[in-house]
């Protein structure tokens, strides 16, 4: 009796060449978000404030804002805030929203559905791209096993969860594609297409997000060093890579920045600063290519000298860049931003011990050991590829542990190839050496070693994560936004009979800022952006001051007429003292160290504020700001 075609197709996905495994992983990934009770997208919410801001920028563009106008005018009024998100990445989202809107959906509904579709499309692209890249490191019929390893990289898959339309997933996909084209150029240095495409993609990635900068520098150094050592066709291939990188970065600058700002150096966003960087890379590669007949020693001296000159140039004119793009941010704003974004802390600061730190990156450490082993045994061109993976893994681990935890996703994507190669070679060895039950146990051990054990189970044990979050349903990670659901507040703020009669200026906590912009037409003071949002200082001072008079002065200066708060007060708005004690009368004593946010939550409301009470606000608290003459001046 023949096996049904569907069953045969399904089972064949789990044996070489793993043809449909990527699709099964994608479907499982989607299923996780459909059944997990903590999946924010099922409630119509998005997982991160940046996701709301991206969609707000797209909706503003569709509603008539200029392509070159990257200012969010309803944030930090009246000045507004330049937003570093690229219009190029917003283009496919704009097309999707426009089409869905034409089909009858509201703008918000179309944007929310787009936020589901876009990251899943990128995740499918990532799974296919990893399979393509893996063919340069292992037999082609095993390359599809990368989908299995990817499933357990929860720090990576988090970037692609439904609702995540910020640029991080796209950056990961671009880096993987660049590595694939670099591998092609390694095998066929005479074919300039691969080098040109890699250069263009890296330039596009730099336009999308400056987070790609360390990977751009590492890949460029690798390409340049190989051209220096190999010379000939390889040096010319490096030349084309450098020229494509520079020309494309210049083109993207012209396409995305207003003409008047083309020559304005700005480290915080894509600007002429980064075009100068790619120009330096192109000049260095061109100089080496002109010396293909010289000795290796001569090319090394020239290449290292050009790189040193370029580095000294940037350290002299842009010294802040040594701290990353945020080095140019106002120190007070940078402090607020990093204290508000947990993933901006290094992993070492989040862990109680070095043992916990190492266990949480155990997958990356295993991948590094495996890649180093393969590098030692590789020959010819394969050694160059494994060396690149080793360097990327080392940098990814260091950035995750000592700089920002957000880099764990990039560290994990660089781990996938070594762990997949370990699985392939391990199965081959087991097949030659073992039989029967021992073979089965060894294969199960390998399957656990390259995914579930180091990437999911060990981190869950050491950081106390529950086994229904990021573990059994692997990709899903719940959000603190579940505490304050804005859907009812959205109705209150948009209803013409309530507060939708006119645009209001809202004093808000930073975490709710982007969602307020997305769901309402009002203006807000603060939002947690990686930009110089001056309103963040005043908003933080307003909620964290112990002086109600100072809080009122901030409101009056900004002509604020509404205050929106969530009962879940972030730590930056809390006092450092102990919890307020209860007096014998049953009333709560307000200690002098209590912040203004804590005073409001405890019911100590000044006369220049009016608490708005209505059903359905749940954990949101709303206040009207009274006109200055409606109460005795200087009294509370």
Secondary structure, DSSP 4 states (H G I P E B T S, - for coil): -PPPHHHHHHHHTTSTT-TTHHHHHHHHHHHHHHH-TT-GGGGT--SSHHHHHHHHHHHHHHTT--TT--EETTBSTTT-EE----HHHHHHHHHHHHHHHHTT--HHHHHHHHHHHHHHHHHHHHHHHHHHHHTTTS-GGGGGGHHHHHHT-HHHHGGGSTT--SSHHHHHHHHHHHHHHHHHHHH-TT-HHHHHHHHHHHHHHHHH-GGGHHHHHHHHHHHHHHHHHH-HHHHHHHHHHHHHHHHHHHHHHHHHS-GGGTT---TTSSSHHHHHHHHHHHHHHHHHHTTTTS-HHHHHHHHHHHHHHHHHHHHHH-GGGGG-GGGGS-HHHHHHHHHH-GGGS-HHHH-SSHHHHHHHTHHHHHHHHHHHHHHHH--HHHHHHHHHHHHHHHHHHHHHHHT-GGGHHHHHHHHHHHHHHHHHHHHHHHHHH--HHHHHHHHHHHHIIIIIIIIIIHHHHHHT--TTTTTSSTT----GGGGS--HHHHHHHH-TTTT-SS--EEEE-HHHHHHHHHH-S-EES----SS--THHHHHHHHHH-S-HHHHHHHHHHTT--EEEEESS--GGGS-SSPPPPBPTTSPBP--TT--HHHHHHTT---TTEEEE--TT-TTEEEEEEPPGGGS-TT--
